[in-house]
Amino acid sequence: MTAAHVAPSVTSRRTADLLLDAHRLSGLVGHPVRATRLRHKPNLSTVAALVSSDGDPLAGVPCWVQVAEPGHHGKIDKAVRRAADRGLVLHRIPVPDSELMLAHGTADTDPRLSTGLQDLSAGSRPIETS
């Protein structure tokens, strides 16, 4: 039985397990990272914030990641298209030896954060300092 054919009563957490494996995650993302603030949807996907392996926020490198089961790859595809429409790159990576798909990017490529960031930049004024 492959993971794509798991009975509905069996809950898969392999997307979360991948993100909890800092060594494997770092290899996929290409930076020494660990996942934090995981949001897991059993049998679908897991989304997390990324921090450096020492716990510091990342500057200019991936700060979020999503891993999706085969039936949920469409969410990643949509996020990739939305980022591309704004001239941004969201990395989409098939996870070796599995049917999982991983996507990672900077804050401006995050589907939820990007809306808030656009709202802030559209209405923001320079902060005056004295």
Rosetta blueprint (number, residue, H / E / L):
1 M L
2 T L
3 A H
4 A H
5 H H
6 V L
7 A L
8 P L
9 S L
10 V L
11 T L
12 S L
13 R L
14 R H
15 T H
16 A H
17 D H
18 L H
19 L H
20 L H
21 D L
22 A H
23 H H
24 R H
25 L H
26 S H
27 G H
28 L H
29 V H
30 G L
31 H L
32 P L
33 V E
34 R E
35 A E
36 T E
37 R E
38 L E
39 R E
40 H E
41 K E
42 P L
43 N L
44 L L
45 S E
46 T E
47 V E
48 A E
49 A E
50 L E
51 V E
52 S E
53 S L
54 D L
55 G L
56 D L
57 P E
58 L L
59 A L
60 G L
61 V L
62 P L
63 C L
64 W E
65 V E
66 Q E
67 V E
68 A E
69 E L
70 P H
71 G H
72 H H
73 H H
74 G H
75 K H
76 I H
77 D H
78 K H
79 A H
80 V H
81 R H
82 R H
83 A H
84 A H
85 D H
86 R L
87 G L
88 L L
89 V L
90 L L
91 H E
92 R E
93 I E
94 P E
95 V L
96 P L
97 D L
98 S L
99 E L
100 L L
101 M E
102 L E
103 A E
104 H E
105 G E
106 T L
107 A H
108 D H
109 T H
110 D L
111 P H
112 R H
113 L H
114 S H
115 T H
116 G H
117 L H
118 Q H
119 D H
120 L H
121 S H
122 A H
123 G H
124 S L
125 R L
126 P L
127 I L
128 E L
129 T L
130 S L
